[in-house]
Amino acid sequence: TLASQIGALAIPLLGIYAGGWAAVVRVASGFQTVGGQILGVSIDMRLVKAMRSAQRCVVIGEFRCAILLGVGLGIATMAAGLPTAFVLLSDAGRESSSFWVYMVCVAIFTFGLTALSPLGRLLGFLGPHWYRFAWDGTWFVLSIPLLFLSGPTIVLWGLAAVTAFAYATYVTLLLASARAFTASRADSSPEPGPDSPAS
């Protein structure tokens, strides 16, 4: 998404952390591709099948499985991104007082960014497409001020906070929309009448 590119745009603002952060962004981008183009396609097909069944437990279960798969991808990205962030960081960055702030922000950013990637199309399955546009637009609007902050540590905290907020709100919207979808399908199902054949 457009908002997810803020991590790359912020590289020149990160001073001694810029080299390590640039490498982390590239690692996260690769995992995003795996999540969106490989895992995401499989998730999409399974969820469409579940939604056709209109069974609440099946639909909600598949959405939860999709979220957990995203969590697994996010953890895998952290496992690759944190060593990369350390090895490719400058000596000045490793010796700085904000080194652990940098590493924590790398973990949050890489997890949030890639855990979202398999789920990117799902919100559009459940309702109007403007839900997804509104969410992405909010993420983008919240990210823009980060490009005008001064100080690498503040920018890092901002990137981590906005990414965490984007992930949490998307997952919340996704589960709420899935519950609303199953409730609407249940309400529209015809009640069996007295003349209905026994199953």
C-alpha positions, -999 to +999 in steps of 0.1 A: +000+000+000+010+036-003+011+041+034+036+012+038+061+031+017+066+056+044+093+033+060+114+037+028+107+075+025+119+080+061+154+065+055+172+098+049+158+111+083+174+083+103+210+094+105+232+067+119+204+042+117+197+048+080+218+019+066+204-007+089+169+005+084+172+005+046+182-031+047+153-039+070+128-023+046+142-044+018+138-076+039+103-066+049+094-059+013+104-094+003+083-110+030+054-087+020+056-102-015+054-137-001+025-128+021+005-109-005+012-129-037+016-165-024+000-169+011-027-143+004-040-161-027-045-193-008-062-175+021-085-157-004-097-190-019-103-206+015-123-176+028-145-173-003-154-210+001-161-205+038-182-174+032-204-193+007-212-218+034-225-189+055-217-209+087-206-186+114-181-209+131-165-218+097-162-181+086-149-168+118-125-197+121-111-191+087-106-155+094-088-163+127-066-188+109-057-161+083-048-137+111-026-163+128-009-171+095-001-134+092+013-134+127+035-163+118+048-144+088+054-114+109+075-134+134+095-149+106+102-114+092+113-103+127+136-133+129+152-123+096+150-085+101+165-081+135+199-098+127+200-078+095+193-046+113+222-053+137+248-065+112+242-037+087+240-010+113+270+014+115+294+012+145+281+046+156+245+032+156+255+001+177+273+023+202+245+049+205+223+053+236+192+047+214+204+014+200+177-007+218+151+018+207+161+012+171+159-026+176+125-025+192+112-003+165+126-026+138+107-055+155+074-037+157+077-023+121+086-055+104+060-075+123+031-051+116+040-045+080+043-082+070+016-096+092-008-074+073+003-086+039-017-119+036-048-101+049-048-071+025-078-080+003-100-096+030-117-064+042-130-058+007-147-093+007-169-083+036-184-050+026-179-018+006-144-012-007-143+022+009-137+005+042-103-005+030-096+028+013-106+047+045-083+025+066-054+029+042-060+066+039-059+070+077-026+051+079-012+073+052-024+106+068-010+096+102+023+086+085+030+119+066+038+140+097+067+116+105+086+129+075+087+163+092+099+152+126+134+160+138+156+134+153+161+097+143+147+083+175+115+102+173+110+091+137+117+055+146+091+056+174+066+072+151+071+046+124+066+018+149+036+034+166+018+041+133+024+006+120+012-010+152-019+011+151-025+002+115-022-035+122-044-034+153-072-014+136-072-036+105-075-069+125-102-053+146-122-042+116-117-075+099-131-096+128-160-071+133-168-072+096-167-111+096-191-112+125-214-087+109-213-107+077-223-140+093-250-123+114-265-108+082-265-141+064-281-158+094-308-131+095-316-135+058-319-173+060-355-184+058-370-200+088-382-236+083-420-237+080-444-263+092-446-278+058-408-281+054-396-316+048-378-331+077-341-335+073 
